[in-house]
Amino acid sequence: MISRQHIRQFLAVVDTGSFTRAAESIGIAQPSLSIGIRDLEERLGEPLFDRQRPAVRLTAAGNRLLPIARRINSEFLRAERYIPGLATKARPFILGVMPTLAIGKLAQAIGQVTGLELEIIEKDAASLLRAVRQGRIDCALTDHAAHDVEGLRILPLSHEDYGVLLPDGHRLAAQAVVDAEDLAGEVMIARRSCERLRETSAFFISRGVRPRFSFKSHNDERALALVAAGLGITVAPRSLASEGTRFVGLADFNLRRTIGLAARANDYASAGAYRHQCDRLFAAFRAAFGDQA
């Protein structure tokens, strides 16, 4: 018989791409995980992973099992979380968030949600939407524009434009809009986590602007603190403007992001407890973020 533990171990290897990371992610020793996967393969009569390659890859049998395992795990999690008395103890409600959300607004919103045990996971937008759909997290606060949202219910929160964040005392800080050419001599700070990084680079290159970078980081807090300190300027969504910085529009840079709370459509429609928890989070986030001009 195939157990839930088999399914959990199989999906951990798939999702992490490594037996070592998979064992760490579910809190067991790697030898135990390897034994579990071998046992599953013996029960199915076929290997599930190609172990001859540098990176762990699924075999044909593994690819056939994967969608079935996803469905089984999703239904297990759904039953465990939303059928009273089934779970031996309450599970935290897992919320996914993008790393580029304004931390102050996020903290403000979460602070308004009482009586709900939360676990927060940080990933890029596409990974968050995929994790919600697969049942690995409950809902996600993310930019869903230009991503596949099939099977998801999106509760829209805000729309905002991108522009340039400058130090308060910058020579261009008083302007409403600047041209890319106005920034040709500026020192830039690169926000590596920006979900529009590729489009931003292409925009400046197409206009012959190749600035010098003084700092590159995946950490927005550090990047914005250094903008405020005068080390350079950066491109960012409007909501990231903070004390010591000024948001200025960028001419012909028409990118916007659409923030919403992504939930599983079927569960939102049929599971009252799940819908109630999503709605509570949505109300808190709506109050904190709102629409950006």
WODA-V798702 format. One line per field, one symbol per residue. phi: phi as a letter, one per 30 degrees, with the letter a starting at -180 (. if undefined). A space follows every 50 residues. Layout:
# WODA-V798702
phi=???
This chain:
# WODA-V798702
phi=.dcddedddedddddciadddddddcibdeedddddddddddddibdcbd cdcecdbddddddddedddedddddddddddcceidddadcddcccbddc ddddddddddddccibdcbcccbdedddddddddidbdabcadcdibdce iccccdcabbccacccdedddcddddbbdeddcecddccccddddcdddd ddddddcicbddccabadcdededdddddjdlbbcadeddebejbbdbdc eiccdbbccbccbddddddccddddddddddeddddddchdcd
